[in-house]
Amino acid sequence: MTSWSERLTELGIELPAVVPPLAAYVPAVQTGSLVYTAGQLPMVAGKLTHSGKVGAAVTAEDAADAARTCALNALAAIDSLVGVDAIKRVVKVVGFVASAPGFTGQPAVINGASNVLGDIFGDAGKHARSAVGVAELPLGAAVEIELIVEV
């Protein structure tokens, strides 16, 4: 079987550096066979890539791309703690979408995270999920993603 790190290489995906915490928390914590990540924003090279409300300043398509970035940042946090190859399966994705009034496309936005996890992990990437619309996110981010994985 191909390792997850080899699968990332096959897909041309390089995990980013771990995003430093913005407050008093750590990027990921293991308890037993589960690893929980802190909420991850769409940060690339220390900069927020998508800010504003989805359905107004940010399109659903751009927000889905932001959710993909968030998922890769969460995988980077897991990789720094236990190594990506230790992942047995993705258990749950929790997605928050800063939503303009009347925007109800949160599930499609969070598909940006779900789809990349499926691409990487195949059947082991099938997960439970929540996609929640919120008024505001840290730093004005459009999307925030948390992962729970089994290792």
ChimeraX attribute file (.defattr): number of C-alpha atoms within 10 A of each C-alpha:
attribute: neighborCount
match mode: 1-to-1
recipient: residues
	/A:1	5
	/A:2	8
	/A:3	13
	/A:4	17
	/A:5	18
	/A:6	14
	/A:7	16
	/A:8	16
	/A:9	13
	/A:10	11
	/A:11	12
	/A:12	9
	/A:13	14
	/A:14	11
	/A:15	19
	/A:16	16
	/A:17	15
	/A:18	21
	/A:19	19
	/A:20	11
	/A:21	12
	/A:22	10
	/A:23	6
	/A:24	5
	/A:25	10
	/A:26	12
	/A:27	21
	/A:28	22
	/A:29	17
	/A:30	16
	/A:31	9
	/A:32	8
	/A:33	10
	/A:34	17
	/A:35	21
	/A:36	20
	/A:37	23
	/A:38	18
	/A:39	21
	/A:40	27
	/A:41	30
	/A:42	26
	/A:43	19
	/A:44	15
	/A:45	10
	/A:46	11
	/A:47	10
	/A:48	15
	/A:49	17
	/A:50	23
	/A:51	20
	/A:52	21
	/A:53	25
	/A:54	28
	/A:55	19
	/A:56	12
	/A:57	13
	/A:58	17
	/A:59	16
	/A:60	24
	/A:61	14
	/A:62	16
	/A:63	31
	/A:64	25
	/A:65	22
	/A:66	28
	/A:67	31
	/A:68	24
	/A:69	27
	/A:70	27
	/A:71	30
	/A:72	25
	/A:73	27
	/A:74	28
	/A:75	25
	/A:76	22
	/A:77	29
	/A:78	27
	/A:79	19
	/A:80	14
	/A:81	15
	/A:82	15
	/A:83	15
	/A:84	19
	/A:85	15
	/A:86	16
	/A:87	22
	/A:88	16
	/A:89	19
	/A:90	24
	/A:91	18
	/A:92	19
	/A:93	22
	/A:94	17
	/A:95	27
	/A:96	26
	/A:97	31
	/A:98	26
	/A:99	26
	/A:100	18
	/A:101	13
	/A:102	7
	/A:103	15
	/A:104	15
	/A:105	16
	/A:106	24
	/A:107	19
	/A:108	15
	/A:109	26
	/A:110	31
	/A:111	20
	/A:112	22
	/A:113	25
	/A:114	25
	/A:115	18
	/A:116	20
	/A:117	23
	/A:118	16
	/A:119	13
	/A:120	19
	/A:121	19
	/A:122	13
	/A:123	12
	/A:124	16
	/A:125	21
	/A:126	17
	/A:127	17
	/A:128	12
	/A:129	17
	/A:130	15
	/A:131	18
	/A:132	18
	/A:133	20
	/A:134	16
	/A:135	13
	/A:136	17
	/A:137	18
	/A:138	14
	/A:139	11
	/A:140	15
	/A:141	24
	/A:142	32
	/A:143	36
	/A:144	25
	/A:145	28
	/A:146	24
	/A:147	26
	/A:148	23
	/A:149	23
	/A:150	18
	/A:151	19
